[in-house]
Amino acid sequence: MKEIEYYVWNDTDNISTHWDTFKSKKEAEKFIKEFRERYKKQGYYRDNQWNKIAPENIQLTIKKVN
């Protein structure tokens, strides 16, 4: 039986946030937390349209690898 793997999709920019997959949903959730933390010092994330977005408003979704 194949293990379920996950990836994190950035709905804000419509791209994947990471080139690798995660072995558990918990790992993906940890990645999301760390992803948002990277932008807290500067106070914003720039989307692909150069809009400033608060780190907590970056839309990220955990998806299963098919």
LINHU-V34551 format. One record per pair of residues at least 6 apart in sequence whose ideal C-beta (glycine too) atoms are under 8 Angstrom apart, sorted by sequence separation. I is the first residue (numbers start at 1). J is the second residue. D is the distance in Angstrom with one decimal. If there is no record, write none. Layout:
i,j,d
I,J,D
I,J,D
This chain:
i,j,d
9,15,7.7
10,16,6.9
22,28,4.3
39,45,4.4
46,52,6.2
47,53,5.7
9,16,6.0
10,17,4.6
45,52,7.4
46,53,7.5
8,16,7.2
9,17,7.0
44,52,4.1
45,53,4.8
7,16,6.0
8,17,4.6
22,31,6.5
36,45,8.0
44,53,6.2
45,54,7.6
8,18,5.7
44,54,6.3
45,55,5.6
7,18,6.6
43,54,7.6
44,55,7.1
43,55,7.9
18,31,6.4
45,58,5.2
7,21,5.2
8,22,7.5
17,31,7.6
6,21,6.3
7,22,6.9
40,55,5.3
5,21,4.1
6,22,4.7
39,55,4.1
5,22,6.6
6,23,7.9
38,55,7.9
5,23,6.3
6,24,7.2
17,35,6.1
37,55,7.5
6,25,5.7
36,55,4.3
39,58,7.6
3,23,6.8
8,28,5.4
36,56,6.4
6,27,7.5
7,28,7.4
6,28,4.5
36,58,6.2
8,31,5.8
35,58,7.4
8,32,6.0
36,60,8.0
35,60,6.9
8,35,7.4
32,60,5.1
32,62,7.4
12,45,7.6
15,48,7.7
29,62,6.9
13,47,5.5
14,48,7.8
28,62,4.5
12,47,5.2
13,48,4.5
25,62,6.0
12,53,6.6
17,60,6.5
21,65,5.5
12,58,5.2
12,59,4.7
10,58,7.0
11,59,3.8
12,60,7.7
10,59,7.3
11,60,6.8
10,60,5.9
11,61,5.6
9,60,7.0
8,60,5.6
9,61,4.7
8,61,7.2
9,62,7.8
8,62,5.9
9,63,5.4
7,62,7.7
8,63,7.6
6,62,5.4
7,63,5.7
6,63,6.6
6,64,5.9
7,65,6.0
5,64,7.3
6,65,6.6
4,64,5.9
5,65,4.3
4,65,7.5
